[in-house]
Amino acid sequence: MAIKYYKLFDIMQRRDLSKTQISESVGISSATMAKLSAHKPVNMEIINRLCEYLEVQPGEILEFVSDEEGA
């Protein structure tokens, strides 16, 4: 089971936002941005900040993918 953040990066691309811009605007470290890029777990506070900044719901930036789907 895993949470995937590809939707976040799709939104960033459509809005022409770089990882650096998001990191600075949201107040997250480059290490946290690397975790998101690698689809690794992050604190819910990070998800909250991203949603607030991008004005989206959590389901618009992440997706749960079961082991069977990801295989």
VMD Tcl script that draws the C-alpha trace (Angstrom):
set ca {
  {0.00 0.00 0.00}
  {1.26 3.44 -0.81}
  {0.26 7.03 -1.17}
  {1.28 8.49 -4.53}
  {1.75 12.22 -5.07}
  {1.81 12.33 -8.87}
  {-1.35 14.48 -8.82}
  {0.56 17.15 -6.89}
  {3.24 17.27 -9.54}
  {0.63 17.38 -12.30}
  {-0.93 20.45 -10.66}
  {2.49 22.04 -10.25}
  {3.27 21.49 -13.92}
  {-0.08 22.89 -15.08}
  {0.38 25.96 -12.87}
  {4.05 26.33 -13.87}
  {5.25 25.98 -10.26}
  {8.70 24.60 -9.49}
  {9.61 22.44 -6.51}
  {11.64 25.36 -5.18}
  {8.69 27.75 -5.46}
  {6.43 25.32 -3.63}
  {9.04 24.61 -0.93}
  {9.59 28.29 -0.24}
  {5.91 29.28 -0.42}
  {4.65 26.41 1.72}
  {7.60 26.39 4.11}
  {8.81 22.84 3.60}
  {12.37 21.62 3.26}
  {13.97 20.28 0.13}
  {14.22 16.93 1.94}
  {10.44 16.87 2.37}
  {9.97 17.76 -1.28}
  {12.29 14.85 -2.13}
  {10.07 12.55 -0.04}
  {7.03 13.71 -1.99}
  {8.88 13.12 -5.26}
  {9.76 9.60 -4.13}
  {6.17 8.92 -2.92}
  {7.38 8.46 0.66}
  {5.23 9.26 3.72}
  {5.05 12.86 4.90}
  {3.37 14.49 7.88}
  {-0.28 15.46 7.46}
  {0.68 19.05 8.31}
  {2.62 19.13 5.03}
  {-0.46 17.92 3.14}
  {-2.52 20.57 4.94}
  {-0.10 23.35 3.93}
  {0.04 22.19 0.33}
  {-3.75 22.03 0.09}
  {-4.12 25.47 1.61}
  {-1.52 27.02 -0.70}
  {-2.83 25.33 -3.86}
  {-6.48 25.72 -2.78}
  {-7.26 22.04 -3.37}
  {-8.59 19.05 -1.44}
  {-6.17 16.26 -0.38}
  {-7.59 13.88 -2.99}
  {-6.54 16.35 -5.67}
  {-2.84 16.02 -4.78}
  {-2.50 12.43 -3.60}
  {-3.89 8.98 -4.26}
  {-3.86 5.70 -2.38}
  {-2.63 2.85 -4.55}
  {-2.87 -0.70 -3.24}
  {0.00 -3.14 -3.74}
  {-2.04 -4.96 -6.39}
  {-2.60 -1.79 -8.44}
  {1.03 -0.66 -8.16}
  {2.41 -4.02 -9.28}
}
mol new
graphics top color blue
foreach p $ca { graphics top sphere $p radius 0.5 }
foreach p [lrange $ca 0 end-1] q [lrange $ca 1 end] { graphics top cylinder $p $q radius 0.2 }
display resetview
